[in-house]
Amino acid sequence: MLGYVRNALKIQKSKYQTREILRWLWHAWRGNRLQACLNAVIGLLSVVVSLAQVSAVQHAIDVASGVSKGNLYWAVAVMGILILLDFLLSISSTWVQNLLGIKAQNRMQQRILDRILRSQWHGRERYHSGDVLNRLEFDVANVVDFLTQTIPNTLSILAMFIGAFCYLFAMDPWLALITVAIIPVFVAVSKIYVSQMRKLTKDVRTEDSRVQSALQETIQHRMLIKTLESEDMMIDRLEHSQSILRHKVVRRTVFSVFSNTVLNMGFAVGYLVAFLWAAVRMASHSLTFGGMTAFLQLVNRIQSPARSLTKLVPAFVSVFTAAERLMELEENPLDEQGEPVVMEPPCGIRLEHVSYAYDDGDGDEVLHDLSFDFKPGTCTAVLGETGAGKTTLIRIILGLIQPKGGQAVIYASLKNKEERIKKTGNRRQRRALHNVATQHPASTTFVTPISPLTRCNLSYVPQGNTLLSGSVRDNLRLGKLNATDEEMTEALHMSCADFLFSEHDGLDTLCGEQGTGLSEGQAQRIAIARALLRNRPVLLLDEATSALDPETEKQLLRNILSNKKRTVIFITHRLAVTDYCDQTLKIEKI
């Protein structure tokens, strides 16, 4: 039967099993226990106060009608105290939600972003950056709200339901049973509802991410769009994405409204039955007016949690969808983890019959049987036409990708081997050096395969404008976090970026997204200063002087090559650069 309904509603199977999602949510909840526990305690106290209010109202009405003895003023005073307590608990809940909620959300965003940054790099990203941002903002907020508020609130909802049911059962068992008769029906249809709602919610979230991606790309490439006079095309593209989103939202809304209408009709019938039952008993003088008021309040306090529990189903659907989307971001395996393998300068890079082909391409090799030695302390110009594999070569040297054939290694001199072993704080490297010293006592070099752990020996200047929004100081600190102003000034001087101190505000010069406010040549020189400030044995320059005039380029190259302990690899199309290099590697397109 369930299989027939599933096929009729076109319910798709989830990518992850429920057990996997629950395990992920449990792991995420461990860092948010304080807020969850505080919300649970406040919720349970609110239940006690709410049920006490029912009793206080019944007592006050019975005292006023003469059914019960007591002081009416004291009865009203007790009602006032309970109202005040309920008000204070509400304020406490708001404070916990606002103060601890944002911390919990920030903590999860940091954890997932850290996981993304430390994962393996494949060159062709699976998810659009706008989609990733959408998940980090909305899906993280959804998960945190569920773990820190929805689940604790569910405890108080259940407590309210059980407490009100027991109170009503003590007054009238049959009425209590009739009031909750709809619950089994709800449980029976919830499985079908959850499956369909989960699919519809995931469709909406996916289309919402596409809309955000379209918005982000349009704003990011605003100048290009204006110069190509393609404003109408981009607006039409956005409208197309938005129309699909609207269609998905309408489908989810229709399903939700229909389901809630059927359920609410059941609750309404239950309330009318309870009212009629209490009215008949009151007419037969077997129930006081205060008792009838308590009846109706208790029925409301039973049905209100039941309604909240029905809303819990969409909350579960939404958080399962959000958890799936965040779990997808964590699917990519991590880079090799461990202590960095630090090499003593000067060190070299050697390619030994290296071949590489991208998995998601057409299978053709980008590099084939490439061998070359970037000797320590030398400057090498790497030449080749577009598509020859220069970018792939850089990625291999940086340890972003591994060769499909052959190997790439980094090596350094082993002078004073015993002294080197003592100074090395890295346990893995110290063990490797010891093995070299004992097994190959005549060896004069330490060689290790290139990996993410050897990336600490490289400084890299990518193509294009790679500055972040903020000050020049902020950008330079990416190269060396604790750099002094003097060190930054020296690095800027070495990269021929003295213009900052004559026409701008020096280290406090501000630039916008992607270096807005600076010319391409100025941004390139600051990026080079950032790499020099990192001060590593190997310097990779990928078309890093393409926007510089010849005189500035010559001076910059002289400054960089003055340090003979640094191995420089220069990817370039400009043959003039080869005049400053010790050797040249020309890569032919396969």
N, C-alpha and C positions, 0 to 999 in steps of 0.2 A: 504493500500500500504506500509506504513512504517513498519507495523507489519510483512508483508511478507519479506521485505528486512532485518529486524532485525533477523528473523528466518533463512534466507538464509546465513547471515553472522555470525550466532551463537553469537549474541550480548547478553551478560548476564546483568541482572539488577544489579545496584550498591547496596552495603550494606547500604549506607546512601543516603538520598534524597538530591537533589541539594540545597534545601533551608537550610538544616542542615550544609552542607559543606560551603556555603556562609556565614552563621552565624558564623561558626568557623573562617573562614578567616577574617571576619570583626573584630572579637575579637582580632585576632592576629595582624591585621593592626594597631590597636589603639596605640600600643607601638612603631610604626615605622613611625609616621606621619611626623616628621621633615625631614627625608631623602626622603620620598615620595614627600613631597611638594617642597623640593629643586630640586629634579630631574624634577618635573613637570614644575617649573618655568624655569629651564635651557632649557628644551625641547621646551617650547613655544617661548622662545627668539630665539632659533635656527631656528624655523619655520619662524619667522619674518625676520631674517637675510637671510635665504635661498631664500625666495620670493623676498626680496630686491635685492639679487644677480641676479635673473632672469631679473628684471627690469633694473639693472645696465648694464648687458651684452647686452640686447637689445638696450639700449640707446647708448652704446659705439659703437656697430656695425653700428647703423643708423647714428651716427655722422661721423664714418670713411667712410661710403659709400655715405655721402652727403645728405642723406634723411632728417636728422634732424640737426638743428643748435646746436652748443655748442663747448666747448673746449675738445678735445680728451684726453689731459693729465689729466684734472680734472676728466673726465669720468673713465679713467683707475685708477686714484688715489682712487676714490670712491669704485671701485671693490677691490682694495687692502685693504682698510679699512674694508670692509665687510668680506673678507677672513680672516683678522687678528681677527675680532670679533668671527667668526666661530671657529677659532683655540683656542681662549681663552675659549669659552664656552665648547669646547671638553675637555680641560684640567680641567675645573671646574667640569664637570661631572665625570671624572676619579677620582678626589680627593674625591668627595662626595661618590662615589661607594666604594672606598677602605677604607676610614676612618670611615664612618658611617655604611657601609655594614657589616663589621666584627663584629661591636658592636651589630648590630641588630641580626645577626646570633647567637652570643654568648648568648644574652639575651633570645632568644627563646629556645636554648638548655638548659639553666639553668632552665627556667620555666618548660619545659617538664620533665627534670630529677628530679626536685623538686617534681613534681606531681607523678612520678613513685616511688620515695623514700617514699612518704607519703601515698601511696595507700595501701590497705589491702594486706596482705601476705597470699598466699594459699598453699605454700609448693611445688607445682608442677607448675613451671612457664609456661605460655602459649607460650611465644616467646623465641627463642634462644637468648642468649646474643649478638651473632654476628649480628643477625637480628635487635635487638634493636639499636646497635651501627650504623648499616647501616642507619637506619631511622633517628637517631639523627644527623648524618653527612650529608647525601645526601638529604633526604627529607626536613630537616630543611633549608638547603641551597636553595633548589628549591622554597620553600614557601617564604622565605625572598626575594629572587631575584624577584619573581613575584610581591610581594606586594610593594617593594621599587623601582623597576626599570621597570618591564613590564607594570604595570598599569599606572605610570606616563608617560612612553614613549608612551603608547596608546593615551593619551591626545594630545601629540604633533603630533602623526601620524594622528589623526583625524583632528587636526587643519591644518596640512599640506595638507591633502586631500581636506578639505573644502575650504581653501584659494586658492589652485592651481585650483580647479574646478571653483570657482567664477572668478578668473583671466582669465581662458581660456574661460569661458562662456561669459565674457564681450567682448572678442575678436572674438569668433565664437561659438554661442550657440549649433549648430548641432554637431560640433566636440566634444564639452564637453560632450554632451549626449551620443554620440557613444562610447566615451572612457570609460564611467562608466557603459555601458550596461551589462558588465559581472558580476557586483556585485549581482544582484538578483539571478543569477544562483548559485553563491557561497553561498548565504544565504539558498537557497533551499536544497542544498546537505550537508550543514554543520552539521545538526543534526545527520544524519547517520554517517558521518565521525567522529564526536566527540565520539559517542557511541562505535564504533569499535576501534578507536585509544585509547580510555580510557582503554578498556579491554586489548589490546595488551601491552600498557605501564605498566599496573599493573602486567601482567604476567612477563614482563622483570624485573621489580623491585623486584618481589618476588623471582625469580631465582637468581638475583644478591645478595640478602640477604643470600640465601642458600650457594652460593659460598663463601661469606665472613665468614659465620659460619663455613664452612669446613676448611678454612684457619686458622681461630682463634683457633679452637679446635686442629688442627694439631700442630701448634706452641706451644700452651699451654701445650700439653702432649708430647712434643718432646722426652723427656727421656723415657717415657713409650713405645713409638713407636719404638725407637731404641733398647731397651732391648728385645722387642718382635719380632724384626726384621720384622716389618710390614710396612716398608717404601713404598714398591711397592703397597700394598693394599690402603694406604692413598692417594698416587698419583692417583691411578685408581679411587678412590672415588671422588677426586677433578675433575678429567677429566670427569667423568660422570655428575657431577653438571655443569661443564663448557659447556659440549656439549648441555645440555638442554637449558642453557642460550643462546648459539649461535643460536640454533634453534628458540627460541623466538625472538631474535634480528633480524634474517633474515626475519621472518614473519612480524614484525613491519616495517622493512625497505622496503620490497616489497610493502606493502600497502601504506606507506608514499611516496615512489618514484612514484608509479602509480598515486596517487592523485595529487601530485605536478606537474607531467608531464602534466596531463590533464589541470590543472589550468594555468600553465605557457604557454601552447599552446594558451589558450584564451587570455592571456595578449599579447603574441607575435602578434597574429592576430590584436588585437586592436592597437598596436603600428604601424604595417604596414599600417593599414587603415588611421591612423592619418598622417603618413608620406606622403602617396599618396595624401590625401586631401590637405595638406599644399603645396606639390609640384605642384598640379594642380592650386591652387590659385596663387602661385608664378609665374607659367608659364603664367597665364592670367593677370599678373601684378596687381592683387588685394591684394597682400601681399608682403611686403618687405623681404629682406634676414634676416634682424634683427627680423622681425615678425615671419618668419619661424623658426629661432633659438629659439625664445621664445616659439613658439608652441611646438616644440619637447621637450624643457626643462620642460614645464608645463605638457605635457603628461607623461613624466618620473616622475614628482613630484606627479602626480595623481596615476600612476600605482605603483610607489615605495611604498607609504603608503598602497595601496591596497594589494600589495604582503606582506607587513609587517603585515597587518591585517589577511592574510591567515596563517602567521606563528604564529599569536596570538592563533589560534585554538589549535595547538599542545601544546602551552604554557599553555592554560587553561586545556587541558587534563592532562598534566604532573602535574600541581599544584593540580588538583582535586585528582589525584592518591596519591600524596605526602600527601595532607591533610587527606585523608582517612586513610593512614598508620599511621599518627601521632595521629589521633583521636582514632584509635584502642588502642594505648598505654595509652590513658586516660580513657578507658572504665572501668577499674578496680576502684571500689569505694574507697574513701579515708578512712583512719583510722578515728576513732572517734576523732573529733577535740575539743579543749578546753584547759583550763589551767591545768597543771599537778597537780595530787593529791599527795602532798608530805607528807610522814609519818615520824613521829619521831622515831628514833631507840631506842630500838630494836623493830622490827616488825616481824610478823609471816605470814605464808601462810597456808591456810586451804582449803583442798579439801573436798567437801560435795557431795558424790554419783556422782562423775564425770564420764561421758561416752563420747566417741568420736569415730566417723567414718568419713573417708575422703569421700567427695562427689564423686570424680572421681575414687574411688576404686571399690571393689566388693561389697560394702555395709556392710562388716563385721566390727564390732567394734574393734578398737585398744585398747581402754580403756573401762572398764565396771564397773560401780558402785564402783569407787575408792574413798575411804575416808581416809584422813590422815591429821595430824596436824604438820607442820614444825614450831615448837614452837620458839618464839623469843629468839635469842642468842644461839641457839643450832646448832650443825652440824649433818646433816643427810646424810647417804650413801644410794643412790638409786641403787639397784641391779636388774638385770634381763637379760635374754638372748636376743640376737639380735631379733628385731621385737616385743618385748614385749610391747613397747609403751613408752620407756624412753624419746626418742626424742620428741614425741607428748606431753608428760608431760611438758617438758621444754618450748615448744611453747605455751602451755596454760598459764604457769606461766609468761611468757614474754608478754602475751597479744597479741600474733601474731594470735592465733586462739581462738575461744570461744567454750566451751563445748557444746555438743549436748544435754546432760542431766546433771542435777545437776548444781553446781556452784563452782567456785574457788574464794576465797576472800583473801584479805590482811588486816591485822589488827595490831593495835598498842595500847599501853597503853594510857589512858585518864587521867593521873595524872595531877593535876592543870588545869582542863578543861577550866576555864575562862581565864587563862593566855595563854593557847594554842590558844583559839579563837582570842584573841587580836593580837597574833604574826603572825597568818596565813594571808598571803597576797592574797592567792587564794580565790576568792569570793565564788566559788562553794564549796570548802572544808570548808570555814568558815561557810557557811550556813548549811552544813551537821553536822559540830561539834556543832553548836548552836542547831540543832534539837535533836541531841543525848543528849545534856546537859539539854534541857527543857522537852523532852518527856520521857527520861530515866535517871533521875537524879542519880540513883544508879549505872548506867553502868560505868564500868571501862575501856572499850575498844572502839575504833573507828574502825568499820568494813566497807569495801567497796569492791564491786566486782572488780576482776582483769580486766583491760582493757588497751588499749594503753596509757591512761592517768596515769596509775599507774606504767608504765615502768620506770619512773624516779627514782624509789626506788630500782632498780636492777642493778647489774653489772654482766656481762656475759662473760665467756671464752668458746668459741665454740671448737669443736673438730678440730684437724689438725692445719695446719699453716695458720694463719689468718692475717699475717703482710702484709702491703702495701709497694710498692716500695718507697724508700726514706730513711731518717735517722731514727734512733731509737727515736730521739726527736719528729719527725713528727708523728710516730706511737703512742707514749705516749700521745701526745696532743689530740688524738681522745678521750681519757678518760677524760681529763680536759684541755680545751683550754688554759686557763691562768695559767697553772701549772708552778711553778718556777723550776729552775735547782735543787734546794735543795729538793723539793718535788719529782721530778722525780728520783733523786738519792736514796732517802729514799724508794720509791716504788720498785726500782730495787733491793735494798738490801733486802727488805722484801720477794721478789720473788726469792732470791738466784741467781740474775743475776749480781753479782759483777764481773764476767769474762769480762764484757765490759770495765772495767776500768784498767784491767791488760794486756789483749791481743788485745784489739781493741781501737777505738777512742772515747770510752765513749758514750755520748749522740749523738755524730756526726757520729757514726758508720753507714755506709750505707748498705742497703740490697736491693736486687732486687725484682722482682715480686714474690709474695708468699714467701718472706723471703729468697730468694736465697743469699747464702753467709754465712748463719747461719745454724747450725744443728737443727734438729727437737726439741731437748731438749732446746736449747738456744732460739729458737723462741717461744716455749711454755712459758718459764719463762718471756719473754718480754710481751707476751700477758696477763699473769697473773698480771704483774706490771701495765699494762694499766688498768685492771679492778680494782686493788687496788687503783690506782690514782683516779678513778671515785668515790670511797669511798661512796658507797650506803649501806643501811641497809641490803640488801639481796645480797649474792654472789652466783651465779650459776656457777659451774665448771663441764663441760662436758668432761670427760676423759682428763682433763687438765694436768695430770702428767704422761700420758702413756709413754712418751719418756724419763722420768727421771730415774736415777739410784736410788736404795732404800734409800741411805743415803741422797741424795739431796731432795728426796720426803719427808722424815721424817722431815728434817729441814724446808722445805717449809710449811708443814702442821702445824708445831708448830708455825711458824710465823703468819700464817693466823688465826689460832684459838686463838691467844693471845688476840684478841679483842673480848670480850664477848658481845659487842653491835651489832655485825654482825651475821646475820643468814646465815649459809652456807649450800648449797644443793650440794652434790657431786655425780654426775653420774659416776659410775665406774664399771669396771669388776674385779678390784684388791681387793681381800678380805682383804689384809693388811691395806687398807685405813680404814676399819671399826674399827680398833683398836683405831683410833683417834676420832671417831664419837660418839655422844650421843645416837643416835637411827638409826635404819635401816629400809628402806622401800624396800621390795622385790616385784617386779611386775611380775606376771605370764603371760605367753603368752596365749592369748585366743584361 
